[in-house]
Amino acid sequence: MPKILGIDLGTANTFIYMKGKGIVLRSPSVVAIDRETRDVVAVGRSAKRMLGKTPEGLLAFRPLKNGVIADFDVTAKMIHTFFEMTDSIAFFSRPVVIVCIPYGVTEVEKRAVEDVIFEAGARSVALIEEPIAAAIGAGLRVGSPSGSMIVDIGGGTTEVAVMSLGGIVASRSLRVAGDELDEAIVNYLRTQKSILIGDVTAEQLKMRIGSAHIATDNGSQEVFGRELRTGHAISAIVTSEDTRIAMSEPLDQIIHAIKTTLEDTPPELSSDIYDRGITLTGGGAYLRGIAPLIASKTGIRVNVAKYPFDSVCTGIGKVIESERMMGDILKYRGK
């Protein structure tokens, strides 16, 4: 009997749900390879610790970019390693896989996701759109005739969708999310404080003192980097206000996508959303002040999912565990 897996294949992190067992893997979507042979040296957390620190012969990087596959071979090797780590694959048994994709990706990008899962060792593959999975995982009644709105802020993409009767009525898929927030902090410190830091340090700043709203400042932190004029190592004090100013532009783009989606929503569903509020999922939901920022800009209450980081994978898991939803939502392609 093949194992049935649900995969949230994210730009920053990969989650795997196994039928009957729940979420069995949470791992950074990072791979370290030998530059010459392209053999995999490390995957996941051990590879993430190498980011920005590798010697000349090694390369540590994310093989996905903005929610889509940037390096096919390395992505396949990464997923195959995850299959081995979860004991999902054997010589005579290959898993059945349901994998989520951003809403609105091209047919070529969809085919690439299917092919990379097959290359990793899957027996058959089905796709599920990320907003649907996130909404199911957050506990929204997506099959109801009432309207529900989900905003899923991941590492590479932000998915905004209004759903009713099991389908997406209005949506935006924005390739602005956690990575762009990190990059904005790097750029701000380079231009305003003449200090160059890496993406990993920027991510740590965002998580520890990052602020999206003036009411959620969280002090300051000392960071170390390279002084641009001299090239010497220096330190600087970064405040929550600094991060808020730095991230304002990408956050404005996310707010604009939410407002545009609301404008495209039929009036009958708009009233439901006003009553129920907007549900926030994804790693970006942990950014301090993101919920009050969205609420202040849209005039609609914002609810953060109970476990926003796991919402997409949990949603795929609920589909896997329900025969009815498996039949209604999924169409498999075998190999």
C-alpha positions in Angstrom: 0.0 0.0 0.0 1.7 3.3 -1.1 2.0 6.1 1.4 -0.1 9.2 0.7 1.7 12.5 1.2 0.8 16.1 1.1 3.6 18.6 0.3 3.6 22.3 0.9 6.6 23.0 -1.4 7.5 26.6 -0.4 10.2 28.9 -1.4 11.5 29.2 2.2 10.2 26.0 3.8 8.9 22.6 2.9 6.2 20.7 4.9 5.2 17.1 4.4 1.9 15.6 5.7 1.6 11.8 5.8 -1.9 10.2 5.8 -2.6 8.8 9.3 0.5 10.4 10.9 0.1 14.2 10.4 2.9 16.6 9.6 6.1 14.5 9.6 8.6 17.0 8.2 9.2 20.8 8.5 12.4 21.8 6.8 14.0 24.8 5.1 13.9 24.5 1.3 17.7 24.9 1.1 20.3 22.7 -0.6 24.1 22.7 -0.5 25.8 21.2 -3.5 29.3 20.6 -4.9 29.8 23.3 -7.6 31.7 21.0 -9.9 29.8 17.7 -9.6 26.4 19.2 -8.5 26.2 16.4 -5.9 24.1 17.2 -2.9 26.2 17.8 0.2 23.4 18.9 2.7 19.7 19.5 2.7 17.3 21.4 5.0 18.5 22.9 8.3 22.1 21.9 7.9 22.2 23.5 4.4 20.5 26.6 5.7 23.3 27.1 8.3 25.7 27.2 5.3 24.0 30.1 3.5 26.5 32.9 2.9 29.3 30.9 4.5 30.3 28.3 1.9 33.9 28.0 0.5 34.6 28.2 -3.2 33.8 24.6 -4.0 30.3 24.6 -2.4 27.1 26.4 -3.1 24.1 26.7 -0.6 20.9 28.1 -2.1 17.2 27.8 -2.4 16.2 25.9 -5.6 12.8 27.5 -5.6 12.2 31.2 -6.4 8.9 33.1 -5.9 7.0 29.9 -5.4 8.2 28.2 -8.6 11.1 25.9 -9.5 14.3 27.6 -10.4 16.6 24.5 -10.5 14.8 21.4 -11.6 17.5 18.8 -10.8 18.4 20.1 -7.4 14.7 20.5 -6.4 14.1 16.8 -7.3 17.1 15.7 -5.3 15.9 17.8 -2.3 12.4 16.3 -2.4 13.8 12.8 -2.8 15.9 13.3 0.3 12.8 14.5 2.1 11.0 11.3 1.0 13.9 9.3 2.4 13.9 11.3 5.7 10.2 10.5 6.2 10.6 6.8 5.1 8.1 7.5 2.3 9.8 5.7 -0.5 11.1 2.1 -1.0 12.3 0.0 -3.9 8.8 -1.5 -4.5 6.7 1.4 -3.1 6.5 4.9 -4.3 4.2 7.5 -2.7 1.1 9.2 -3.9 1.6 12.9 -3.6 -0.6 16.0 -3.4 1.4 19.2 -3.7 0.2 22.8 -3.5 1.0 25.5 -6.1 0.5 29.2 -6.1 -2.8 30.4 -7.7 -2.5 31.6 -11.3 0.8 29.9 -12.2 1.2 29.0 -15.9 0.6 25.5 -17.3 4.4 25.2 -17.9 5.0 25.9 -14.2 2.3 23.4 -13.2 3.9 20.8 -15.4 7.3 21.5 -13.9 6.0 20.9 -10.4 4.4 17.6 -11.4 7.6 16.5 -13.2 9.9 17.3 -10.4 7.8 15.3 -7.9 7.8 12.4 -10.3 11.6 12.7 -10.7 11.9 12.6 -6.9 10.2 9.2 -6.9 6.4 9.7 -6.7 4.0 7.2 -8.2 1.3 9.8 -9.0 0.8 13.5 -8.4 -2.1 15.8 -7.9 -2.1 19.6 -7.5 -4.0 21.8 -5.1 -4.1 25.6 -5.2 -2.4 27.2 -2.2 -5.2 29.6 -1.2 -7.7 26.6 -1.1 -5.3 24.5 1.0 -4.6 27.5 3.4 -8.3 28.2 3.8 -9.1 24.6 4.6 -6.1 24.4 7.0 -7.3 27.6 8.8 -10.7 26.1 9.4 -12.7 28.2 6.9 -15.8 26.6 5.3 -14.7 26.9 1.7 -17.6 24.8 0.5 -20.2 27.2 2.0 -22.1 29.7 -0.2 -20.9 32.4 2.1 -17.7 34.3 1.2 -14.4 33.8 2.9 -11.1 35.7 2.4 -7.6 34.3 2.9 -4.3 36.1 2.8 -1.4 33.7 2.8 2.0 35.4 3.1 4.8 32.9 2.4 8.4 33.2 1.7 8.2 33.8 -2.1 4.5 34.6 -2.8 1.5 36.2 -1.2 -1.8 34.6 -2.1 -4.9 36.6 -1.7 -8.2 35.0 -2.5 -12.0 35.2 -1.9 -13.7 31.8 -1.9 -17.2 30.6 -2.1 -18.8 27.2 -2.9 -15.5 25.5 -3.0 -13.9 27.7 -5.6 -12.0 31.0 -6.0 -14.1 34.0 -6.9 -11.5 36.7 -6.9 -7.7 36.5 -6.3 -4.3 37.9 -6.6 -1.0 36.0 -6.5 1.8 38.4 -5.7 5.5 37.5 -5.9 6.2 39.8 -3.0 6.5 38.1 0.4 8.9 37.2 3.2 12.0 37.2 0.9 11.2 40.7 -0.4 10.8 41.9 3.2 14.3 40.6 4.1 15.7 42.2 0.9 14.1 45.5 1.8 15.8 45.5 5.2 19.2 44.7 3.5 18.7 47.6 1.1 17.6 50.1 3.8 20.7 49.4 6.0 22.9 49.7 2.9 21.6 53.0 1.9 20.8 54.6 5.3 23.5 53.2 7.6 26.2 52.2 5.0 26.3 48.7 6.4 26.0 45.5 4.4 24.3 42.5 6.0 23.3 39.1 4.6 19.8 37.8 4.0 20.0 35.5 7.0 20.8 38.4 9.3 17.9 40.4 7.7 15.5 37.5 8.3 16.6 37.4 12.0 16.0 41.1 12.4 12.6 40.8 10.9 11.7 37.9 13.2 13.1 39.5 16.4 12.3 43.2 16.1 10.5 43.6 12.8 7.4 45.8 12.9 4.7 46.5 10.3 2.7 48.9 12.5 3.7 51.8 14.7 1.8 50.3 17.7 4.0 47.2 17.7 7.6 48.5 18.0 9.8 46.0 19.8 13.0 47.8 20.8 16.3 47.5 18.9 19.1 45.1 18.2 22.8 45.3 17.4 23.8 43.8 14.1 27.2 43.1 12.5 28.1 43.6 8.9 30.6 45.2 6.5 31.1 49.0 6.3 30.6 49.9 2.7 33.2 52.7 2.5 36.1 50.9 4.2 35.2 47.3 3.9 35.8 46.8 7.6 33.6 44.8 9.9 31.4 47.1 12.0 28.2 47.0 14.2 25.1 49.1 14.1 22.0 49.5 16.2 18.8 48.7 14.2 15.4 49.7 15.7 11.9 48.4 15.1 11.2 51.7 13.4 14.0 51.1 11.0 12.5 47.8 10.0 9.0 49.3 9.6 10.4 52.0 7.3 12.4 49.5 5.3 9.5 47.1 4.8 6.9 49.8 4.0 7.1 49.4 0.2 6.6 45.6 -0.1 4.0 45.8 2.6 2.2 48.5 0.5 2.2 46.1 -2.4 0.6 43.4 -0.3 -2.1 45.8 0.9 -2.8 47.0 -2.7 -3.3 43.3 -3.7 -5.8 42.8 -0.9 -7.7 46.0 -1.8 -7.8 45.1 -5.5 -9.1 41.7 -4.7 -11.8 43.2 -2.5 -12.8 45.5 -5.3 -13.2 42.5 -7.6 -15.4 40.7 -5.1 -19.2 40.6 -5.8 -21.2 42.7 -3.3 -23.0 39.7 -1.9 -19.7 38.2 -0.8 -18.2 41.5 0.3 -20.8 41.7 3.1 -19.8 38.2 4.3 -16.1 39.2 4.4 -16.9 42.3 6.4 -18.8 40.2 8.9 -16.3 37.3 9.1 -13.1 39.2 8.6 -9.9 38.4 6.7 -8.0 35.3 7.7 -4.2 35.6 7.7 -1.9 32.6 7.2 1.7 31.8 6.3 5.0 32.7 8.0 4.3 36.4 7.3 1.4 36.2 9.7 4.0 36.2 12.5 5.3 39.7 11.6 4.4 42.0 14.4 1.7 44.5 13.5 0.8 42.9 10.1 -2.8 42.2 11.2 -3.5 45.7 12.6 -1.8 47.2 9.5 -4.1 45.3 7.1 -7.2 46.1 9.3 -6.4 49.8 9.4 -5.9 50.0 5.6 -9.0 47.9 4.6 -11.4 48.7 7.5 -12.0 44.9 7.9 -11.2 42.8 11.0 -8.2 40.5 10.5 -8.0 37.1 12.2 -4.7 35.3 12.4 -5.0 31.5 11.9 -4.3 29.4 15.0 -1.2 27.8 13.4 -0.4 30.1 10.4 2.9 28.5 9.5 1.3 25.0 9.1 -2.0 26.1 7.5 -1.3 25.1 3.9 0.1 21.7 4.9 -2.7 21.1 7.4 -5.2 21.9 4.7 -3.7 19.4 2.3 -3.8 16.9 5.2 -7.5 17.5 5.7 -8.1 16.8 2.0 -6.0 13.6 2.2 -7.9 12.3 5.3 -11.3 13.0 3.7 -12.4 10.7 0.8 -15.1 13.2 -0.2 -12.7 16.1 -0.6 -10.1 13.9 -2.3 -12.7 13.1 -5.0 -14.1 16.7 -5.3 -10.8 18.6 -5.4 -8.1 16.4 -6.7 -7.2 15.1 -10.2 -4.2 12.8 -10.3 -1.6 12.3 -13.0 0.2 9.0 -12.9 3.5 7.9 -14.3 
